[in-house]
Each structure stands twice: as structure tokens, then as C-alpha cells.
Amino acid sequence: MVLSGFLFLFIVITLLVGERFGYSVISDLDSDTKLQEISNDPRKFKIGTVLALIEHGSIIALAAMLFLAFSPYNMMLAVVWTISRITEGLIVFYNEKNYWGLLNLARQYSVSSGAEKNSLIDLGRSILKIKNSRLAFAQIFFAIGTLSYSILFVTSGVVPEIIGWFGIVASILYGFANGMILVKPHKAKQFFSVGLLILIFELVLGGWLLFSPLI
């Protein structure tokens, strides 16, 4: 439980730090600006992406820790969240391979002009669109996994019931929002704002799991 709590908080903190290095969970499709930013500071882009990879790996570790901690309460739900969250982690991990390609595009962008530069901008926009679509697909698995252990928390009483109910509501809304992103990718930023509920849920749950044994 303590390791699970630590990983919940570590994942959130890593994402927030990654944002400081220019990594956005949902990417703006202004590839012209993005390529310029990467060209100006490629090291910042590399650090932000590496932090994202660490976060993705932590998702897989979290799924395993949650399974070890809570599978005795409901094995079926434990299997569902473990498969769902590991699938999510693998998808987003693979997604960064394509996103890393922006680094090479930015190098070409910095020395190009005219039609060649426009072509690179279009290719960069395509990479960002694919990243957003794959992420939204992965986050549906996240929502399924979160819903599974939230149901377990409500039915088992191992975690305060209010946290479990909050997780149920947040995961359903988050899953719906990411489904809408797949249908209307141009509105990704608006729909993904629902993720704030998930962020609060994970901070509260992570804090409780980490510190409740000390209380």
C-alpha cells in the first residue's frame, strides 16, 4: 500500500515537472511553434520526454503494486485493473517513440525554408495528432483500471468510501472525455480538462495510501 501511494504521487509529480520542461500530456497542434521550441532548446525537449518515459514505466510498476496490495479483496477486479493499466503504460511508452521524431524534424526545420519548412510543419502536426489519439485510447484503459480499483475500495472498505466514490465518478467522466477526444480530436484540450478530477483523486488516494499506515 505504501509503495502504491508513493507511485501515485511520484507519477503526478513527474508529470508536473515534465510540464516545466515543455512536455504536454495533450499536445497543442501548433507544430510550427513546437518545432521552433525544440530547435531552440533540444536538451529541454529530451529531458521532458525522458521524464514522461519514467512516468510511463511507473504506471506499470503501480499496476503491479496495486495488484499485490489489493488482489486478496477481489481477484477479478485486480486482474481487470492490472491488465488495463499495464496496457495503458505500454501504449503511452510506445507513443513516445513517434514523438521523439520531432527532435530530428526540429533539426531539419531550423535550416529549411519555403515549401520544405511547410512540409516539416505538416509532418510535425501529424506526429502531434497521432500522439494525442494514441494517448486518448490509452486513457480509456486508464479509466477502466481506475474504475476497477475504485469499485474495490467502495465494496471492501479498505480505503475510505468517499475516496472510492470520487474515483468512480472521476474515472467514468474521464473515460467519456477521452472517448470524445477520439471522435473530435480538434477539441482534445477542452475534453482533457476533466483530467483535473483524476489528478485530485490520485493525489488524495496516493497521500492516503502513503501516510495512513503512519496514523
ChimeraX commands (.cxc) that place a marker at each C-alpha (Angstrom):
marker #1 position 0.00,0.00,0.00 radius 0.5
marker #1 position 2.78,2.40,0.90 radius 0.5
marker #1 position 4.65,1.74,-2.36 radius 0.5
marker #1 position 1.40,2.20,-4.29 radius 0.5
marker #1 position 0.83,5.53,-2.58 radius 0.5
marker #1 position 4.37,6.63,-3.33 radius 0.5
marker #1 position 3.99,5.71,-7.01 radius 0.5
marker #1 position 0.68,7.60,-7.31 radius 0.5
marker #1 position 2.36,10.75,-6.02 radius 0.5
marker #1 position 5.58,10.12,-7.97 radius 0.5
marker #1 position 3.64,9.83,-11.24 radius 0.5
marker #1 position 1.78,13.10,-10.64 radius 0.5
marker #1 position 4.96,14.95,-9.62 radius 0.5
marker #1 position 6.88,13.58,-12.62 radius 0.5
marker #1 position 4.15,14.78,-14.97 radius 0.5
marker #1 position 4.14,18.24,-13.41 radius 0.5
marker #1 position 7.94,18.51,-13.62 radius 0.5
marker #1 position 7.78,17.29,-17.22 radius 0.5
marker #1 position 5.40,20.15,-17.98 radius 0.5
marker #1 position 8.12,22.54,-16.80 radius 0.5
marker #1 position 10.36,21.06,-19.48 radius 0.5
marker #1 position 7.79,21.57,-22.21 radius 0.5
marker #1 position 6.22,18.10,-22.22 radius 0.5
marker #1 position 2.43,18.27,-22.50 radius 0.5
marker #1 position 0.22,15.25,-21.94 radius 0.5
marker #1 position -2.15,16.56,-24.62 radius 0.5
marker #1 position -0.10,18.36,-27.25 radius 0.5
marker #1 position -1.05,21.61,-28.90 radius 0.5
marker #1 position -1.22,21.06,-32.67 radius 0.5
marker #1 position 0.74,24.22,-33.44 radius 0.5
marker #1 position 3.70,22.25,-34.79 radius 0.5
marker #1 position 5.41,25.38,-36.13 radius 0.5
marker #1 position 5.80,26.74,-32.60 radius 0.5
marker #1 position 6.68,23.30,-31.20 radius 0.5
marker #1 position 9.46,22.69,-33.72 radius 0.5
marker #1 position 10.83,26.17,-33.05 radius 0.5
marker #1 position 10.87,25.50,-29.30 radius 0.5
marker #1 position 12.67,22.18,-29.77 radius 0.5
marker #1 position 15.15,23.76,-32.17 radius 0.5
marker #1 position 15.92,26.50,-29.64 radius 0.5
marker #1 position 16.42,24.09,-26.73 radius 0.5
marker #1 position 16.68,20.39,-27.74 radius 0.5
marker #1 position 18.05,19.47,-24.30 radius 0.5
marker #1 position 14.85,20.68,-22.65 radius 0.5
marker #1 position 12.79,18.54,-25.05 radius 0.5
marker #1 position 14.93,15.47,-24.28 radius 0.5
marker #1 position 14.59,15.92,-20.51 radius 0.5
marker #1 position 10.83,16.41,-20.74 radius 0.5
marker #1 position 10.40,13.29,-22.86 radius 0.5
marker #1 position 12.66,11.17,-20.63 radius 0.5
marker #1 position 10.60,12.26,-17.61 radius 0.5
marker #1 position 7.49,11.15,-19.49 radius 0.5
marker #1 position 9.09,7.74,-20.14 radius 0.5
marker #1 position 9.89,7.40,-16.43 radius 0.5
marker #1 position 6.27,8.25,-15.64 radius 0.5
marker #1 position 5.01,5.65,-18.12 radius 0.5
marker #1 position 7.24,2.99,-16.60 radius 0.5
marker #1 position 5.95,3.94,-13.15 radius 0.5
marker #1 position 2.38,3.27,-14.33 radius 0.5
marker #1 position 3.31,-0.35,-15.00 radius 0.5
marker #1 position 5.02,-0.63,-11.60 radius 0.5
marker #1 position 1.94,0.92,-9.95 radius 0.5
marker #1 position -0.36,-1.66,-11.54 radius 0.5
marker #1 position 1.80,-4.43,-10.08 radius 0.5
marker #1 position 1.93,-2.83,-6.61 radius 0.5
marker #1 position -1.84,-2.32,-6.53 radius 0.5
marker #1 position -2.33,-5.96,-7.52 radius 0.5
marker #1 position -0.08,-7.16,-4.69 radius 0.5
marker #1 position -1.77,-4.87,-2.17 radius 0.5
marker #1 position -5.44,-5.34,-3.04 radius 0.5
marker #1 position -5.96,-8.53,-5.08 radius 0.5
marker #1 position -6.89,-10.50,-1.92 radius 0.5
marker #1 position -10.04,-8.35,-1.65 radius 0.5
marker #1 position -11.30,-9.07,-5.20 radius 0.5
marker #1 position -9.17,-11.03,-7.67 radius 0.5
marker #1 position -11.39,-10.34,-10.68 radius 0.5
marker #1 position -11.23,-6.56,-10.28 radius 0.5
marker #1 position -7.49,-6.81,-9.60 radius 0.5
marker #1 position -6.92,-8.64,-12.88 radius 0.5
marker #1 position -9.00,-6.05,-14.76 radius 0.5
marker #1 position -7.08,-3.05,-13.41 radius 0.5
marker #1 position -3.72,-4.75,-13.79 radius 0.5
marker #1 position -4.28,-5.62,-17.45 radius 0.5
marker #1 position -5.86,-2.22,-18.15 radius 0.5
marker #1 position -3.15,-0.09,-16.56 radius 0.5
marker #1 position -0.28,-2.15,-17.93 radius 0.5
marker #1 position -1.84,-1.83,-21.40 radius 0.5
marker #1 position -2.11,1.92,-20.85 radius 0.5
marker #1 position 1.54,2.12,-19.78 radius 0.5
marker #1 position 2.76,0.15,-22.78 radius 0.5
marker #1 position 0.75,2.24,-25.25 radius 0.5
marker #1 position 1.97,5.59,-23.94 radius 0.5
marker #1 position 5.52,4.24,-23.64 radius 0.5
marker #1 position 5.47,3.22,-27.32 radius 0.5
marker #1 position 3.84,6.53,-28.22 radius 0.5
marker #1 position 6.97,8.45,-27.21 radius 0.5
marker #1 position 8.99,6.69,-29.92 radius 0.5
marker #1 position 6.97,8.57,-32.54 radius 0.5
marker #1 position 7.02,11.80,-30.52 radius 0.5
marker #1 position 10.82,11.65,-30.21 radius 0.5
marker #1 position 10.90,12.02,-34.01 radius 0.5
marker #1 position 10.13,15.72,-33.51 radius 0.5
marker #1 position 13.76,16.15,-32.45 radius 0.5
marker #1 position 15.05,15.23,-35.89 radius 0.5
marker #1 position 12.33,17.28,-37.57 radius 0.5
marker #1 position 13.33,20.30,-35.49 radius 0.5
marker #1 position 16.94,19.99,-36.68 radius 0.5
marker #1 position 15.78,20.00,-40.30 radius 0.5
marker #1 position 13.28,22.76,-39.59 radius 0.5
marker #1 position 16.00,25.09,-38.29 radius 0.5
marker #1 position 17.89,25.02,-41.61 radius 0.5
marker #1 position 14.95,24.84,-44.04 radius 0.5
marker #1 position 12.71,27.38,-45.69 radius 0.5
marker #1 position 9.76,27.71,-48.03 radius 0.5
marker #1 position 7.98,24.55,-49.17 radius 0.5
marker #1 position 10.40,22.28,-47.29 radius 0.5
marker #1 position 9.69,24.04,-44.00 radius 0.5
marker #1 position 5.94,23.86,-44.59 radius 0.5
marker #1 position 6.27,20.14,-45.29 radius 0.5
marker #1 position 8.13,19.65,-41.99 radius 0.5
marker #1 position 5.45,21.63,-40.14 radius 0.5
marker #1 position 2.73,19.40,-41.62 radius 0.5
marker #1 position 4.67,16.27,-40.66 radius 0.5
marker #1 position 5.15,17.61,-37.14 radius 0.5
marker #1 position 1.42,18.30,-36.84 radius 0.5
marker #1 position 0.70,14.73,-37.95 radius 0.5
marker #1 position 3.02,13.39,-35.22 radius 0.5
marker #1 position 1.26,15.51,-32.58 radius 0.5
marker #1 position -2.17,14.35,-33.76 radius 0.5
marker #1 position -1.11,10.70,-33.58 radius 0.5
marker #1 position 0.31,11.28,-30.10 radius 0.5
marker #1 position -2.98,12.77,-28.89 radius 0.5
marker #1 position -5.09,9.99,-30.45 radius 0.5
marker #1 position -2.97,7.19,-29.02 radius 0.5
marker #1 position -2.95,8.88,-25.63 radius 0.5
marker #1 position -6.74,9.20,-25.61 radius 0.5
marker #1 position -7.02,5.50,-26.50 radius 0.5
marker #1 position -4.60,4.61,-23.71 radius 0.5
marker #1 position -6.50,6.76,-21.23 radius 0.5
marker #1 position -9.65,4.72,-21.82 radius 0.5
marker #1 position -7.71,1.77,-20.39 radius 0.5
marker #1 position -6.62,4.07,-17.56 radius 0.5
marker #1 position -10.27,4.89,-16.85 radius 0.5
marker #1 position -11.22,1.19,-16.82 radius 0.5
marker #1 position -8.38,0.40,-14.44 radius 0.5
marker #1 position -9.19,3.33,-12.15 radius 0.5
marker #1 position -12.88,2.40,-12.12 radius 0.5
marker #1 position -11.96,-1.18,-11.17 radius 0.5
marker #1 position -9.93,-0.35,-8.09 radius 0.5
marker #1 position -12.32,2.44,-7.12 radius 0.5
marker #1 position -15.16,-0.11,-7.06 radius 0.5
marker #1 position -12.99,-2.37,-4.92 radius 0.5
marker #1 position -12.34,0.48,-2.48 radius 0.5
marker #1 position -16.08,1.14,-2.12 radius 0.5
marker #1 position -17.06,-2.52,-1.73 radius 0.5
marker #1 position -14.19,-3.66,0.50 radius 0.5
marker #1 position -13.85,-0.68,2.83 radius 0.5
marker #1 position -10.06,-0.98,2.75 radius 0.5
marker #1 position -9.89,2.68,1.65 radius 0.5
marker #1 position -12.30,5.41,2.85 radius 0.5
marker #1 position -15.51,5.01,0.88 radius 0.5
marker #1 position -15.63,8.66,-0.18 radius 0.5
marker #1 position -12.30,8.26,-1.99 radius 0.5
marker #1 position -13.64,5.22,-3.82 radius 0.5
marker #1 position -16.82,7.03,-4.90 radius 0.5
marker #1 position -14.79,10.01,-6.05 radius 0.5
marker #1 position -12.67,7.64,-8.15 radius 0.5
marker #1 position -15.74,6.03,-9.68 radius 0.5
marker #1 position -17.21,9.37,-10.77 radius 0.5
marker #1 position -13.86,10.75,-11.97 radius 0.5
marker #1 position -12.95,7.64,-13.97 radius 0.5
marker #1 position -16.33,7.47,-15.73 radius 0.5
marker #1 position -16.14,11.14,-16.72 radius 0.5
marker #1 position -12.51,10.76,-17.77 radius 0.5
marker #1 position -13.22,7.70,-19.89 radius 0.5
marker #1 position -16.09,9.52,-21.61 radius 0.5
marker #1 position -13.92,12.59,-22.23 radius 0.5
marker #1 position -11.18,10.55,-23.87 radius 0.5
marker #1 position -13.74,8.73,-25.99 radius 0.5
marker #1 position -14.90,12.14,-27.20 radius 0.5
marker #1 position -11.29,13.10,-27.99 radius 0.5
marker #1 position -11.09,10.12,-30.34 radius 0.5
marker #1 position -14.25,11.33,-32.08 radius 0.5
marker #1 position -13.38,15.05,-32.00 radius 0.5
marker #1 position -9.57,15.28,-31.78 radius 0.5
marker #1 position -9.59,19.02,-32.50 radius 0.5
marker #1 position -11.28,19.55,-29.13 radius 0.5
marker #1 position -8.76,17.48,-27.18 radius 0.5
marker #1 position -7.73,20.33,-24.86 radius 0.5
marker #1 position -11.31,21.05,-23.80 radius 0.5
marker #1 position -12.28,17.44,-23.11 radius 0.5
marker #1 position -8.99,16.59,-21.39 radius 0.5
marker #1 position -9.66,19.26,-18.74 radius 0.5
marker #1 position -11.73,16.57,-16.99 radius 0.5
marker #1 position -8.35,15.12,-16.09 radius 0.5
marker #1 position -8.17,17.63,-13.24 radius 0.5
marker #1 position -10.60,15.40,-11.31 radius 0.5
marker #1 position -8.35,12.41,-11.86 radius 0.5
marker #1 position -5.33,14.45,-10.74 radius 0.5
marker #1 position -7.08,15.36,-7.48 radius 0.5
marker #1 position -8.22,11.77,-6.98 radius 0.5
marker #1 position -4.71,10.37,-7.43 radius 0.5
marker #1 position -3.19,12.95,-5.11 radius 0.5
marker #1 position -5.75,12.18,-2.38 radius 0.5
marker #1 position -5.54,8.41,-2.86 radius 0.5
marker #1 position -1.74,8.43,-3.08 radius 0.5
marker #1 position -1.48,10.54,0.06 radius 0.5
marker #1 position -3.85,8.27,1.98 radius 0.5
marker #1 position -2.06,5.07,0.92 radius 0.5
marker #1 position 1.33,6.54,1.74 radius 0.5
marker #1 position 0.57,8.08,5.11 radius 0.5
marker #1 position -2.37,6.11,6.57 radius 0.5
marker #1 position -0.09,3.34,7.96 radius 0.5
marker #1 position 1.67,6.06,9.95 radius 0.5
marker #1 position -1.54,7.40,11.50 radius 0.5
marker link #1:1,2 radius 0.2
marker link #1:2,3 radius 0.2
marker link #1:3,4 radius 0.2
marker link #1:4,5 radius 0.2
marker link #1:5,6 radius 0.2
marker link #1:6,7 radius 0.2
marker link #1:7,8 radius 0.2
marker link #1:8,9 radius 0.2
marker link #1:9,10 radius 0.2
marker link #1:10,11 radius 0.2
marker link #1:11,12 radius 0.2
marker link #1:12,13 radius 0.2
marker link #1:13,14 radius 0.2
marker link #1:14,15 radius 0.2
marker link #1:15,16 radius 0.2
marker link #1:16,17 radius 0.2
marker link #1:17,18 radius 0.2
marker link #1:18,19 radius 0.2
marker link #1:19,20 radius 0.2
marker link #1:20,21 radius 0.2
marker link #1:21,22 radius 0.2
marker link #1:22,23 radius 0.2
marker link #1:23,24 radius 0.2
marker link #1:24,25 radius 0.2
marker link #1:25,26 radius 0.2
marker link #1:26,27 radius 0.2
marker link #1:27,28 radius 0.2
marker link #1:28,29 radius 0.2
marker link #1:29,30 radius 0.2
marker link #1:30,31 radius 0.2
marker link #1:31,32 radius 0.2
marker link #1:32,33 radius 0.2
marker link #1:33,34 radius 0.2
marker link #1:34,35 radius 0.2
marker link #1:35,36 radius 0.2
marker link #1:36,37 radius 0.2
marker link #1:37,38 radius 0.2
marker link #1:38,39 radius 0.2
marker link #1:39,40 radius 0.2
marker link #1:40,41 radius 0.2
marker link #1:41,42 radius 0.2
marker link #1:42,43 radius 0.2
marker link #1:43,44 radius 0.2
marker link #1:44,45 radius 0.2
marker link #1:45,46 radius 0.2
marker link #1:46,47 radius 0.2
marker link #1:47,48 radius 0.2
marker link #1:48,49 radius 0.2
marker link #1:49,50 radius 0.2
marker link #1:50,51 radius 0.2
marker link #1:51,52 radius 0.2
marker link #1:52,53 radius 0.2
marker link #1:53,54 radius 0.2
marker link #1:54,55 radius 0.2
marker link #1:55,56 radius 0.2
marker link #1:56,57 radius 0.2
marker link #1:57,58 radius 0.2
marker link #1:58,59 radius 0.2
marker link #1:59,60 radius 0.2
marker link #1:60,61 radius 0.2
marker link #1:61,62 radius 0.2
marker link #1:62,63 radius 0.2
marker link #1:63,64 radius 0.2
marker link #1:64,65 radius 0.2
marker link #1:65,66 radius 0.2
marker link #1:66,67 radius 0.2
marker link #1:67,68 radius 0.2
marker link #1:68,69 radius 0.2
marker link #1:69,70 radius 0.2
marker link #1:70,71 radius 0.2
marker link #1:71,72 radius 0.2
marker link #1:72,73 radius 0.2
marker link #1:73,74 radius 0.2
marker link #1:74,75 radius 0.2
marker link #1:75,76 radius 0.2
marker link #1:76,77 radius 0.2
marker link #1:77,78 radius 0.2
marker link #1:78,79 radius 0.2
marker link #1:79,80 radius 0.2
marker link #1:80,81 radius 0.2
marker link #1:81,82 radius 0.2
marker link #1:82,83 radius 0.2
marker link #1:83,84 radius 0.2
marker link #1:84,85 radius 0.2
marker link #1:85,86 radius 0.2
marker link #1:86,87 radius 0.2
marker link #1:87,88 radius 0.2
marker link #1:88,89 radius 0.2
marker link #1:89,90 radius 0.2
marker link #1:90,91 radius 0.2
marker link #1:91,92 radius 0.2
marker link #1:92,93 radius 0.2
marker link #1:93,94 radius 0.2
marker link #1:94,95 radius 0.2
marker link #1:95,96 radius 0.2
marker link #1:96,97 radius 0.2
marker link #1:97,98 radius 0.2
marker link #1:98,99 radius 0.2
marker link #1:99,100 radius 0.2
marker link #1:100,101 radius 0.2
marker link #1:101,102 radius 0.2
marker link #1:102,103 radius 0.2
marker link #1:103,104 radius 0.2
marker link #1:104,105 radius 0.2
marker link #1:105,106 radius 0.2
marker link #1:106,107 radius 0.2
marker link #1:107,108 radius 0.2
marker link #1:108,109 radius 0.2
marker link #1:109,110 radius 0.2
marker link #1:110,111 radius 0.2
marker link #1:111,112 radius 0.2
marker link #1:112,113 radius 0.2
marker link #1:113,114 radius 0.2
marker link #1:114,115 radius 0.2
marker link #1:115,116 radius 0.2
marker link #1:116,117 radius 0.2
marker link #1:117,118 radius 0.2
marker link #1:118,119 radius 0.2
marker link #1:119,120 radius 0.2
marker link #1:120,121 radius 0.2
marker link #1:121,122 radius 0.2
marker link #1:122,123 radius 0.2
marker link #1:123,124 radius 0.2
marker link #1:124,125 radius 0.2
marker link #1:125,126 radius 0.2
marker link #1:126,127 radius 0.2
marker link #1:127,128 radius 0.2
marker link #1:128,129 radius 0.2
marker link #1:129,130 radius 0.2
marker link #1:130,131 radius 0.2
marker link #1:131,132 radius 0.2
marker link #1:132,133 radius 0.2
marker link #1:133,134 radius 0.2
marker link #1:134,135 radius 0.2
marker link #1:135,136 radius 0.2
marker link #1:136,137 radius 0.2
marker link #1:137,138 radius 0.2
marker link #1:138,139 radius 0.2
marker link #1:139,140 radius 0.2
marker link #1:140,141 radius 0.2
marker link #1:141,142 radius 0.2
marker link #1:142,143 radius 0.2
marker link #1:143,144 radius 0.2
marker link #1:144,145 radius 0.2
marker link #1:145,146 radius 0.2
marker link #1:146,147 radius 0.2
marker link #1:147,148 radius 0.2
marker link #1:148,149 radius 0.2
marker link #1:149,150 radius 0.2
marker link #1:150,151 radius 0.2
marker link #1:151,152 radius 0.2
marker link #1:152,153 radius 0.2
marker link #1:153,154 radius 0.2
marker link #1:154,155 radius 0.2
marker link #1:155,156 radius 0.2
marker link #1:156,157 radius 0.2
marker link #1:157,158 radius 0.2
marker link #1:158,159 radius 0.2
marker link #1:159,160 radius 0.2
marker link #1:160,161 radius 0.2
marker link #1:161,162 radius 0.2
marker link #1:162,163 radius 0.2
marker link #1:163,164 radius 0.2
marker link #1:164,165 radius 0.2
marker link #1:165,166 radius 0.2
marker link #1:166,167 radius 0.2
marker link #1:167,168 radius 0.2
marker link #1:168,169 radius 0.2
marker link #1:169,170 radius 0.2
marker link #1:170,171 radius 0.2
marker link #1:171,172 radius 0.2
marker link #1:172,173 radius 0.2
marker link #1:173,174 radius 0.2
marker link #1:174,175 radius 0.2
marker link #1:175,176 radius 0.2
marker link #1:176,177 radius 0.2
marker link #1:177,178 radius 0.2
marker link #1:178,179 radius 0.2
marker link #1:179,180 radius 0.2
marker link #1:180,181 radius 0.2
marker link #1:181,182 radius 0.2
marker link #1:182,183 radius 0.2
marker link #1:183,184 radius 0.2
marker link #1:184,185 radius 0.2
marker link #1:185,186 radius 0.2
marker link #1:186,187 radius 0.2
marker link #1:187,188 radius 0.2
marker link #1:188,189 radius 0.2
marker link #1:189,190 radius 0.2
marker link #1:190,191 radius 0.2
marker link #1:191,192 radius 0.2
marker link #1:192,193 radius 0.2
marker link #1:193,194 radius 0.2
marker link #1:194,195 radius 0.2
marker link #1:195,196 radius 0.2
marker link #1:196,197 radius 0.2
marker link #1:197,198 radius 0.2
marker link #1:198,199 radius 0.2
marker link #1:199,200 radius 0.2
marker link #1:200,201 radius 0.2
marker link #1:201,202 radius 0.2
marker link #1:202,203 radius 0.2
marker link #1:203,204 radius 0.2
marker link #1:204,205 radius 0.2
marker link #1:205,206 radius 0.2
marker link #1:206,207 radius 0.2
marker link #1:207,208 radius 0.2
marker link #1:208,209 radius 0.2
marker link #1:209,210 radius 0.2
marker link #1:210,211 radius 0.2
marker link #1:211,212 radius 0.2
marker link #1:212,213 radius 0.2
marker link #1:213,214 radius 0.2
marker link #1:214,215 radius 0.2
view
